[in-house]
Amino acid sequence: MKELVSILDGNTFLVSDRRGDIEPSYDFPTGLFSFDTRFLSSWVLTLDGERLHALSVDDTESYRTKFFLAPGEPTHYLDAKASVIRSRAIVGSFEEELTVLNHTGAEVECTVRIEIGADFADLFEIKHPQQKRGRTTVSVSADELRLTYRREAFHRETVVKTSAPAQVDATGMTFRIRIARNSRWTTRLHVSSVVYGARGEDIRATLPYGGSRSADAIRAEQQELINRAPKLGCDCQPLAGAYRRSLNDLAALRYESIALGVRLIAAGLPWFMTLFGRDSIITSLQVLPFLPELVPPTILMLAGLQGHRVDDFRDEEPGKILHELRYGETAGFEEQPHSPYYGSADSTPLFIILIDEYERWTGDAALVRRLEPQVRAALEWIDTYGDLLGTGYLWYQTRNPETGLQNQCWKDSWDGISYADGQLPSFPRATCELQGYAYDAKVRAARLARTFWNDPEYADKLEREAADLKHRFDRDFWIADRGYYALALDADGRQVDALTSNIGHLLWSGIVDESRAANVVEHLLGPRLFSGWGVRTLAEDEGRYNPIGYHVGTVWPFDNSIIAWGLWRYGFRDEAGIICDAMLAASEFFDGRLPEAFAGYAHDLTEYPVEYPTACSPQAWSTGTPLLLLRVILGLEPQGEHLIIDPAVPPGMGRVELLDIPGRWGMVDALGRSRGPEDQPRDG
């Protein structure tokens, strides 16, 4: 895949090549997208009929880019008579300032052409193209090209305007220009992506930001969020760089929800620029110690859209928390079930975990009391619809075999769950981490019931159920002759015996018996799972292992952050430090921005982490990974009205200082240093 350049503001984003051009693609989402629709599929610049090449690209800011271009193909000796600068930004709408510079000593005439097209493809149609069922019409005027797509009540529009005189036709704009010697010509192009509602209103115009903002406003808003976060001072440059990049990306990934008009964090560019259950909850857990005010909108949105009926098409059930919410054409016409879709078995217990963790950090008792009905409904779902076989475990099997997800755990690709020999188990499936989440959810909900709901009997009941689950889990999932927990149980109750990273999530949940923990840790840090850059999703000697397979051998940063948190919980601080070290070392090769996933090749084989070919970047729970690692390194844990600080800084990392950590205690500071006099501060 050729190198691409992305800019974004919320869930509006643009992906182009390094010339700034967009050409139609049905294998990767190039173009201008907003709310799951592609509003520009072609945006190609020529000068006198000739394509340009990039001299340099300035992409230091998330929402704007500047391309420096010259005509023709590059050679060892470049003596261009002209050059072009494309300055663009996503500021609600898409704006591009196009400047042509004349480097000769005489006046020149030339023709500038922008080819413009909009296919209005739904994001789901990018990988699976299909014939559009609506109709696109085009209208032109002296300074405007308007492309309109209609399919019954579904109405989207792309409007391109220019500040300079142009010949506008159905496929673009042509500028015949004259530039004085050593002078320049400029036009400003404005592209509006209009999302119409059922009553014909521009939905984006009704949102608090009105669908459009200035670059200064975006910069100020992002900087304001970054300024609110705790201040990090450290000797470890990879940690400092990753922390700074994470805050910048979190600021960029916030978007306005059409449903409630609140600011949420999109899950990842380009495929997941929307609300997810699992991803959004885990990202919230990661950012909670740093920017707790980002969390309530996600909690309230998920609570407001909690399942209330049985709907086979959407995998919806009463009490269930959604998996994914989409706004595009295929969801609107029920060709996909994402309006919203409930096909995940883990988002419901994770929802309970997040609410408890949020209160423990912030002391927001009012939210806990307000959401008591939703938490009780989620617990009821775990024990009823979630327990498909009535065995006391959390299972999944889609109600929608045509368009529903087969795997409804975090490894949700079709082959993400397998036996050691590579065979796939039957459905329903009960993966191990689901049981851990259910255990943790009940333990935490018992605290909420006893402390805030004045229901000690319910709390006692939940604690008994959690203890029983922990006992049965150890009996049924532990593989004695291999010393680790099974990945899952199949429909017949047999152990799905592959060795995977999921066992690290068990440590985080607390369901692992203390006597088993050392064995689990030994496998996580052993050569079968640990690549040197992180813990692989699947051990390298398993039947389906593939170092560049999505869930069958790659390394996922978010996964590793949860594993490090689990190691910390069971007191394996040095081992947690190894994972923190590996993740931060990998981040340097990605300019501080950890991608969604990277290859599971061993450290001594590649000497650098190889990026997964279609990884999302930035992706929210990868962006949150350095924050959670920092929590682990400093040993931050709320306890009553206080924050416990118990640092265990990995060797060689030197000083790590975090100032103004927010919470129910006000603001506190944390300081840790590498242990051992032989350790020297790391310079990166």
N, C-alpha and C positions, 0 to 999 in steps of 0.2 A: 504494500500500500504506500503510495507516494506521500511525502510529508505534507501534513495539513496544518492549517492555522485556524484556531477557534477564538471567538470572542462571545461573551454572554453577559446578559443582565437578567437575573431571575431565570425564568424558563424560556426566554427568548434568546436564541443563539444563532450564530452564523459560522459555518465551516467552509473554508475555501482552500485552494492550493496556495503556494507561496508567492504567486503573482497577484493574489487577491481574486482570482477568477473562480467561478462556480460553473461546473459542467454537470449535466444530469447524471445521477448515480442511483443504481438500485442494489448496491452491495454495502454502501456506507452512507450515512446521512449527511451528504454535502448539501449546502444550501442555507437559506434563512428559514428558521423554524420558530413557531410560537404556539403554545397550547396544542402540541402534537400534530400540527399541520405544516407542510413545507410551502412557504409563501414565495420563495425564489428558488427555482431549480436551475436557472441559467443566468449568469451575470459575467459576461466575457468582454474584456476590453481589447480593442485593437487600435493601432496608430498607423494610418495609411494602409489599412488592411493587414497589418503585421502584428502577430502576438508579441508580448513583451516577456522579459525574463527578470527575475528578482536580483537586485544588487544587495539589498539588505531588507530585513523585516524587523520592525520594532514592535514587540508584543509583550512589553513589560507590564501592561495593565490589562485586567481581565475583560474590560468592556470596550476597549478600543485598540486599534492596530494601525500602523503606518507602513506602507510598502514603498520602497524606492526601486524604480523599474527603469529598464532601458529597452529599446526595440531590438529585434533580431536575436540571434543566438549568441551566447557568450563565447569569446575567443580569448587567446592569451593577450591580445592587444585590443582594448576597447576604446574607440574614439567616436562615441555616439554624438550625433548632432542635436539630439534631444533626449530628455529624460522625463519620467512621469512619477509623480508622488500621489498615492492613494491614501488618504487619511479617512478612516472609518470608525464608527462607534455604534454600539447598541445603546440607545437611550430611550428605551420603550419602543420607539421606531428604530429603523436602520438609516443612518446618514453616512454619506460618503462625499468627501471633498476631493475632486479630481483636478490636479494641476499638471499642465504640460509646460516644460521649460525649453526655450530655444537657446542652444549654446553656440549658435553661429553668429557671425558679424553682420548678418543680413536678415531682413524680414522673410518669414517663411509662411507658406500656406500648407495646411495639412487637414486630414480628416480623422476625427475621433469617433469611434463607434462603440456603443455598449449593446451587446446582444442580451435581451431580457426575456425570461420565460418563467412561468409558474405552473407547475403541474398539480399543485394542491394535494400532493401525496400525503396520506396519513403515515405517521411514523411506522406503524405496523406493516405498511405496504412497501417499505424500503427493501426489506429482505424477501418479501413475498409479493412481487408486483402483480397487480390485477387490473383489469379494464375498469377505468373510472365509470361510475354509473351516473354521475351528474354531468352538467354541461358547463364548459368554460366559454365566456364571451370576452371580447376585447373592444375597448373604445379608446380613441386617441383624440387629443386636442393639441394646441400649440406647445404646451409645456408639460403635458401629462399623459401617461400611459396607465390605463386602468384594466386590470384583469380580474374577472369576476367568476366565481364558481358557485353553482347552485345545484343542490340535490334536495328537492322538497324543501323542508324548513332549514336545512343545513346550508349556510351562506357564509362564504369567506371571500375576501377581496384583497388584492395587492394593488396599491396605488403608488406610482413612481412619478415624482415631480422633479423638474430641473430648474435651476436659477438662470441658466444661460439659454439663448435661443437654440432650438434644435429642430430637426426634421424627425417627427415621431411617427413610427409605423407600428404594425401589430407585433413585431418581433424585437423592437428596440428603439434606440435613439441615436441619431447621427448629428455630429457637430462639425460643420465646415468652418475652420477657424483661421485667423491670421494673427501671427505673433511677431511683434517687433523684435529687432536684434537684441539678443541677451535679455529677453523679457519672458513673461509667462502668461498663460491663460488658465482660468479657473472656472469650474462650475460646481455647484453644490447639488447633490442628488439626495432626495428624501424618499424613503420607501416606508409606507404605512402597511402594516399587516392587520387587517380589520377582522375581528371575530364578532359576528352578528348573533344575537340571541333570538329566541323564538318569536319575540314581538318586534323584530327588526331593529333593535337597538344595538349600538356598538358596546359590547359587554366590557371591553377594556376601558372605555371612557367612564364607566360607572365605578371603577375601582378607585381606592383612595389616591393613588398616584396618577390616575387619569390615563394610564397607558403610555405616558411620555414624560421624560424628565431630562434635565440638562446634564451634561457631563460633569459640571461642577457639583450638582446636587448628588449625583451618584458617588463621586469621589468623596464628598463630605460625609455622606451616609456610611460608606464603607469604612472610612477612617474613624468615624465616631464609634462604630462597633469594635474596631481594633483597639481603640483607646480604652474601651470599657474592660477589655480582657486583662487578666493579671500580667504584670511585667516580668519577663524572663531575663535573667542574667546568668550566663554560664560560660564555661571555658570550652565547651564542646560545640564547635561550629555547625556540625550536622544537625544537632538538636536545635540550635538557635535558628538555623535556616528553615528547618521543617516546621517549627512552631510559627514562625512569621508567615510562611507560605500557607499553612493551614488556616490561620485567621483570615488571610486575604481571600482564600477560596471559599470559606464559609460565608463571608460577606457577599461574594459574587453569586453564590448558589441560592440565595434567598429570593423568593418570588411571591407574587400576590395570587392567592387562591381565588378562583372565580366563585367557588361555592360559598365562602364566608368572608372574603375580602381581607383575610389575615395573611401575615408574612410567614411562609413556611420555607423549609430548606429542601430544594430539589435533590433527588437521590444521585444523579450523575449525568454528565455530558458524554455522549449525545443521546444515549438510548433511554435514560431514566430521569428526564427533567420533569418530575412530578412527585406527588406524595406516594410513599410506600409505607406499608405497615412495619415489617421487619427492619428495613434499612433506616427508616426515619426514627424508629425507636432506638436502635443501637447507636445511631449518630447522636441522638439526644443524650444517651447515657455517657457517651464519650465527651461531649462538650459541657455537660452539667457543671463540673467544678470550675469552669472558666467563664461561661456565658449562660447562666441559668435562665435568664429571661427569654432565651430562644426556645425553651422547651414547652411552656404551656400551650402555645398555639397548636403544636403537633398533638399533644395530649387531647386537647379539646376537639380538634378536627377528627381524630380517630374515634373519640367517644361519641361525637355527633353522628358519625356514619357507622356506628356499630350495627351489626346484623340484627334484624328483628323478625325475619321470616325465613322459611325454607324456599330457596330459589336454586334449582339444580343448575341452571345456566350460569349463574354467577358464583356457584359454590357458597352461597350465603346460608347461614344458619343463625338462629337467635343467640345473641351474646358474642358472636364471632367478630374479630377485628379484621378490617380489610387488608388485602395484600397490595392492591395497586389501583390508582384512580387515574382515568384518562379522559381527555376532552375531545378527541378527534372523531373523524367521520365513522370509522369502523366501530367504535364504541357507541356512538350515537345511534347507529342503525342496527345495533346488536349483532354485528358480524364478529365482534370480539366481546367478551363478557366484562370489560373493564370499566364499568360505569356505576359503582366501582365493582372490582372483582375481589372475592374473598378466599382465593385459593392458596392460603398458607396456614399451616397448623401451629406455627410458632408465634405469630404476631399477637395472639390472644394472651398467652402467659407472659410474653415480654411486655405487653401493655400494663399488666398488673405490676411487674417488676419496676418499670419506669416510674409509675405513680408513687410507689413507695420510696424509691431512691430519690426522686424529686423532693418529696417532703422531708426526707432525712437531711438533705442539703439545705433546703430553703426554709423549712418550718411553715410552709404554706398549708396549714391545716384546713383552711376554707375549701381549697380545691379537693382535698381528700374527702371531706364531708359531702361536697357537691356531687362527686362522682361515685358515691357509694353504690347506687343502683347499677351503674355500668360495670363496676368491679365485681359485684355479686353476679351479674349476668355472665361476665367472662368466666368466673369460677364455675358457674353452672354449666357453661358450654364445655369446659374441660372434662367435667364428670359425665356428661351425657352425649352430645353429638361428637365430641372429641374422642370418646372411648367407644370406638366403632364396634369392638368385639366384646365389650363388657368385661374386660380383664383388668381394669384399673390402670391401663396405660393409655397414652395419647397416641392415636393412630391417624393416618390420612389415606384417603382415596377420593379422587375427584368425582363429583356428581355429573360432570360434563366431559365425557370421554372425547368429544369432537374438538373443543377449543379450550378445555381446562388444562391446567398444569398436572402432569403425572406426579412429579415429585413436589411436595408442598412443605419441604424443609428448606434451609438456606442453600443447600446444594440442589437446586431445583432444575438442573438440566436433566435430560431424559436418562443419562447413564450415571448420574451422580451417586447413586446408591447401588452397591454391588457386593457380591460375595468375594472372598479372597481370590477365587479362580476366575473372576470376571463375569460370572453369570449374574443375571438380574433377578431379584426376588419378586415374588408375587405381591399383589395388593390385597388388603391394606398393609401399610408398613408403619412400624413404630420405631423411628430413629432414636438413638440414645439421648441426644441433646434435648429432644422434646420432653423427655421424662425429667431431665435436669431442670429445664425451665419451669415445668409444672410443679416440681418440688419447691423450687425457690419462690414461685408465685404464691403457693399456699402458705409457706413460712412467713412471707412478707405480708400477705393479706391478713394473717392472724394478728400481726402487730397492728395493722390498721383497724381491725375489728375491735380489738381490746382497747386501743388508745383513743380512737376517734369515733367509733360507731356505738360505743357502749353496749357491746354484744360479746361478753366473755365466753358464753357458751359456744357461739359460732367460732371464736378464736380457738377454743380447745378442740373443737371438731376438726378444724383445718390442720392444726398441729398433729393430731392423731393420724389424719390421712397422709400428711407429709412423711411422718416417721414410718408408716406402713409402706408407703411408696419407696422410700429409701431402702428399706429392708428387702422388699421384693425385687427391686431393681438390681441390687447387688447379687441376689440369688440367680436371676434369670438372664442378666446381661454379661456377667463376668465369665470370661473364657479362661479357665484355670490353667490349662497347659500352655497358654500363650502370655498370660499376665497382663491382659488388657480387656477393656469392655468392648462388647460387640458393637458394630456400627448400628445395628437395628435388629428387630425381630420381624420375621416374615409372617404371612397370614396363618401359618401353622404353628407359630410360636418358636420356630427354629432361629438360632443365632445367625445373623448376617455378619460374617466373621472378618471382613476386611479391616485392616488397620488404617485409621484415618485421623485427621486433626480434630474430629468431633469430640474425642475424649478430652481435649483441652477445655471445651465448653462445659464438660461435666465438672471439672475442678472449679470453674467460675460459679456454677450453680450451687455447689456445696453438697451434691448428692453422692459424691465419692466417699466410701468408707475410708477412715483415716488409715487403716491397715493396707489399703490398696494404693494410696496416693503415690508412694515412691516408685512403684512399678509403672504407673501411668506416666509419671514424669520421665522415667528412664526411656520409655518409648518415644515420648514427644521430642526429647533432645538426642535421641539415638540417630544413627546415620540413615535409617530407613525413612524416617519422616523429616528430619532436620537437614536442610540443604546447605547450611552455612549462611544463607541469606534469610532463612525463616523456615517455619514448619510447613511442609507440603500438605495439600488437602488429602492426598492418598500416598501411602508408602510405596517406595520405588520398586518393590518386588511383588506388588499385587497385580492381579490379572489385567486390570484395566488401566494400569499406570501409564500416563503420558505426560511428560514434563510440560507440554504446551496444550494439555487438555483442560477444558474450562474448570471442572471440579474434580478432576482425576489426576492431579499431580502438580498443578500450579501452586504458587504461594500467594495467599491473599493477605494483605496487610491488616485488614479489619479482624480477620480470623486470628492472626497472631497477637493482636492487641487484647482480644478476649482471652486467649490462652495465657498471655503474660499476667493478666488480671487474676486468672484462676491459679496460676503458680504462686502469686503473691498471697492469695487467700489461704493457701495451705502451707505457707511459710517457706516456700522454695524461692527465696529472694535472689540468690545468685543465678539460678536457672532463669528466672524472670528477666534478670539483667542481661543474660545472653541473648534473649529474644529482642529486648529493647535495643541492644547494641547492633544486632543484625539488621533490624528494620531501619535504624537511623543510618547505618552504613549504606544500605540499599538506596535510601532517599537521596543521597548525594548524586547518584547516577541519573536521577530524574529531576534535577534542579530543585530538590526539596519537596516535590509533589509526588507522593506515593501513588501509583496507579491502582486501578481496581485489582489487578492481578499481574504477576510476572512468572516467568518459567521456573520450573522446579529443578533446573540443572544444578548440580553440585557446585559449590563455590570454587573448588580447584579445577573445575572443567571450563568455566567461562570467565572467571575473575571479575565479572560484573553481572548484575541481574538483567536478564533478557526479558523485555516487556512482552506481555501477551498481545497478539496482533490486533485485537479489536477491544482492548481494555478501555473502559471509561476513564476519562481524566479531564477535569477533576471529578472525583466521585466522593460523595459525602462521607461514607464510613471509612474510606481511605484517608480523606482529609482529617477526620476525627482521630485517626490512629495515633499520631504523635502526641495529641493531648492526653489520651488515655495512658500511653506509655509514660508520659511525664508524671501523671498521677501515681502510677506504679513505682516509678523511680523514687519519688518523694514519700511514698507510703501514706497518701492522704486518705483519711477515712472519717466520716462524720460519726460522732458518738454523743447523743443527746444534744446539748447546746454548744458542744465544742468540736473542733476539728483535730483529730489525732494526726500528728506528723511523725513518721518513722522512716527516715530516708534509708535507702540501700542503693547508693549510686554505683553503677558498674565500674570496675577498675579502668583507669585511664581517662575517665570522663571529667575528672576534676570537680570544680565547683558548679552546683546547680542551685539557683536562687529564684524563687517565684514569689512576687510581691503582690499584695492586695487580692488574695483569694477570697471570692465573695461567698456568702452563705448566711445561715441563721445566726452565726457568731459575729456578723459584721464583716470586717476585712482582716485577714491574718497573713503573715508571711511564712514561707518555708525555705529552709536552707539545708542542703546536703552536700557532702563531699565524698569523693572516692575513698574507699577504705585502704589503709596500708601506706606507710611512708614512702614506699618505692613508686607509688603511682604519680605520674606527671600529668598535668593538665593537657588535654588533647587540643591540638590546633586545627583539627579537621583534615 
